[in-house]
């Protein structure tokens, strides 16, 4: 099909508008992060800093317990991602391969939980964790994040399991391999790329999460990066834009890098799940 | 396959299924327990709480109060103001999000140069922590150091304003951020739908002299309609339940102009300690949203039959 020249030109103009809309806030964040205090105070801000500086970054680490927050976030996100895939993979296998009531109920939960009202969940969750003495505890937060990452993890993993032909497992069974042996030595290796992508996605979900962390973590030395970033605004007001931008920029890098790595798989996984359900 | 092996196989499969059920429980249990304890359980517990006078830090035992919380809620004009703002926000974000995402998806489905760039940039809003999205747009909207006022001034479009703290502009300003943040995901879903559209059908329609709009109406739209319906329904729910973005941008201000129901319930529960009352708010939110969604989906599906 041919598109006429004016139509093509209009398409490029529209695409350019989208590119600007998508990119300009992030460009501004970076610009602000590298501007010295003097330029930030100027009433005539520019896109490119005249004297770019790293001062905002050092200042950000001085003002807030950023290093501690990063360590907490990393610990929570890595643990939650690992636990989530370890428990989700067997369940996804059952959901993909079996057609019993259990599998149907699990699928139902995955769909409904997409629409879960956090208000209704958070209060009971707070009370339950309080009884377990897991308020203001990273362990408690990890547990919440595991369950919170499960629906999407299951959704993706079910798609990946379905992509493994059952004939392969049957062939292994014919060769005399037991059920467990088949799972471990035939199915699991084929699932590995999917499991890795799912774990990475769970990592991003936990790394980015704010609401549960805000409610469940009380003291600064326990808080994760998004909560500390929010404290930046609350306590320092408008005065310290530079360090705020610098810290926000740093907090974004892990998510962006990992997401760039797995983008194709995420969209693929989303669709695989969507088409087959 | 001969008949004999076929029957042998199915008998074997049946046996496998029976032993498989036990194995299935074993495989499911590690995920099932956390799901029951930390997801299904809390949901039911939350519904139960809404019929009690539970408060934080109280020593007296919690008591059942029946529908009292819901009666109070009916009279609570602040809550219904917040609810109205929540609906405005959810519709205000979901609708432009859909049309902008549809436009971008249609463009990305064309053979344009720089498509890869759009795909790469779309990662940014999608992967970014919501708190950072909020901080970033605070910098954009900043009255003195922000790029928006600076650009407007340079274009001669008048004096800058304080977008997030002005009562007239705050809700609009946060809605723009909501649209920006959710667009990529919607785009990807719609793009996937577009790529499933049969190309031959498009070409046949073009041969018959159908213009771009007719081709979209008769070929493209029917193909992407299921995806479009489900993604808008999900977006609506997600947007209505959203918290972090607006909390970081305005904390619900100025004067409650952007106080979404989630922010309201959060304050009620964790600032004032009214657990039971806040849980009742949650129940009302879920109920109203379910009804709206049911009407939307039924209406849309019917609309499809007529056209």
Interface residues (C-beta under 8 A of the other chain):
Chain A: X1 X3 X7 X11 X12 X14 X15 X18 X19 X21 X22 X23 X24 X25 X26 X28 X29 X32 X40 X41 X42 X43 X44 X45 X47 X86 X87 X88 X90 X91 X93 X94 X98 X100 X102 X103 X106 X109 X113 X114 X115 X116 X117 X118 X119 X120 X121 X122 X123 X124 X125 X126 X127 X128 X143 X144 X146 X147 X150 X154 X179 X204 X207 X208 X209 X210 X211 X215 X225 X226 X229 X230 X232 X233 X238 X241 X244 X245 X248 X251 X252 X255 X256 X258 X259 X260 X263 X267 X270 X271 X274
Chain B: X19 X20 X21 X23 X24 X25 X27 X28 X30 X31 X32 X34 X35 X37 X38 X39 X40 X41 X42 X43 X45 X46 X47 X49 X100 X103 X104 X107 X110 X112 X114 X115 X117 X118 X119 X120 X121 X122 X123 X124 X125 X126 X127 X128 X129 X130 X131 X132 X135 X136 X137 X138 X139 X140 X142 X144 X145 X146 X147 X150 X180 X183 X184 X188 X189 X192 X202 X203 X206 X212 X227 X230 X234 X237 X241 X243 X244 X247 X248 X261 X262 X265 X266 X269 X270 X275 X278 X279 X281 X282 X283 X285 X286 X289
